[in-house]
Amino acid sequence: IVVRGHPILFNWEDNELLIEASAWHKHFGGSESVPLPDEPSLQVRMLIDTTSIEVFIDGGRISASFCFLPGGYADTLTMSTYSSDQIIEDFALHELESAWQTDSK
């Protein structure tokens, strides 16, 4: 999955979740690798904000937060697979209104 230019990789061979910055200066703090449980399927929930990505696996059993500088809004979300077929049983995308918007009355 690529979010605003930052690849999020589910590495099934090594059972880890990796996040890569689109450039060295655009990723700050925290671990860049998170271990994944060795399960036949996972429930993954991602919350994507302007400068952060939060990942929750199996209802919060595993969680990770990543901060980054966004690379713009071109191709804001892209999914692909490289090593084998991936099965996504259920996918929902919800865009939320900004909490910082003010009513200009």
N, C-alpha and C positions, 0 to 999 in steps of 0.2 A: 504494500500500500504506500502510495506517495502522497503526503499531505503538505501542500504549499512548498513543494520542492524538497521535502525531507523524507527519504525512504524509511519505512518501518517494515522490517523484515522478520517474518516468522520462519526461523531456521529449524525445520523439523528434524534434520539429521542430528543436530547438537542440542535440541530442545531448548532453544533460547530465542528471545525477542530482542532484536537489535534496532536501534534508531541511529541513522546516519544524518549528519548535517549536510545541507547542500553546499556548504563551504566551511572551512575550519573556524571562521570568526562568527558563525551564526548559531552555535550550539553552546549552551552554558550549563554547568553544574550537573550533579547527579550521575549515576551510572549509565553507561550507554548500552548495557546488556542486562537482560532480566531472564532468569531461568524459567522455563515453561514446564508444567507437569507432563509426565509421560503418559498421556491419555489419548484414546482414539478420537476424541472430539473435545473442543473447548468452546465455552461461551465467552465472547470477547465484546466488551463495550468500550468505546473510545469517546472521550469528550475533547473536542478541539476548540480552543479559544484563539484569540488573536496571536498570542505569543506562547501558548502552551498546548501540550498534548498529554492527556491522562488516559491510561490504559487500565482497565479492570478485567481480570480473567476469572472465570467461574464465580461470579457474584462477589468479587473482592478478595477471593482466596489469595490472589497475587495482584499487586497493583504497582504502577510506576508512573512517575510524572517527569516530563521533559519540557524544558524552556528553550525557546529558539527565537531568532529574528526572522520574521516571515519574508519570503522571497517574492511576494506579490500574490495576485489572485488568479493568475493563469493556471489552468489545470489544477484546481484546488484539491481534488481528490481523484486518484488514479489507482486501480487495482490490476495486478498481473501476477502470473506464476511463471517460474523458470524451470523447476526441476521435475514437476509432475502435476497431474490434475489436482485441483483443490475443489472441495465441495463446500459451498456456502448454503446452509439450509435455510437461513432466515437473515434478511438484511433490511434494516430500516435506517433512513437518514432523516434527521430532524434539524432544521435550521431555526435557531432561537433569535429573538429580537435582542438587541443590545440592552443591557441593564443601565447603560450610561446615557441613553437617549433621553432628551428632555422635551417636554411639550413646549413649543414656541408660541404660546398664546400671549 
